[in-house]
């Protein structure tokens, strides 16, 4: 059910932000609609010019993975 609130672009951005710690976080100067959507939902935030997942973003990813697995 949690995965239904996203389209493919939203999920791609969330997976990038909550993925492997070695993944580079995208710069916040290039926010697209999917990133803005995640910020508005409280799942991402801009910190020091970078787009980062919030704790809620990580929790949502875990929930989506549990529902799919």
N, C-alpha and C positions, 0 to 999 in steps of 0.2 A: 504494500500500500504506500509506503514512504516514497518509493521510486516514481510514483505516478505524478508527483508535483513538478517533475522536471521534464524538459525535452532533452534531446541528445546533447545540445550545446551546454546546457546547465550542468548536466552530469559530467561532461568532459572537463569543464572548469573545476568542478568539485573534486573529481578524481585527481586532477593535476595538483590541486592544493593539498589534498590529504594523502597523497602518494608517498613514495619513498623519500626520506629526508634529503637525499642527494639531488632530488629533482629541483631545479631552479624555480623559484617562485616568479611569476610574471610581474613585470613592472606595472605599477598602478597608473602610469600615465597613458595607458592604452586600454582603458576599460571598455569592454563591449557589453552588449545587452545581457549576456549570460552572467558576466561578473557583477554588473549592477544589480541584477535580480538576486544573486546570492548575498550581496551586501544588504539589500533591502530586507531579505528574509532573516538576517542576522547569522548567516552561515559563513560569511567572509568579512574581512575588514582590511583597511589600508593601514599599514604600519611602516614607517620609514620609507615611504615610496614603493612598497611592495604589497601585493595582494596576498593575504594570508587567510587560511581557514580559521574559524573560531572553534571553540570546543564543541559547539552545537553542530558545526560542519563535520567534525570527526565522528561525533555520535550518530549523525544521520547516515554517514557512509557505513558505519558498522551495522546499523539497522537494515539498510538496503542489502548488504551482503548476507546478513542472516536470513532475510526473506527470500533471497534468491538461492541460497545454499541448501 
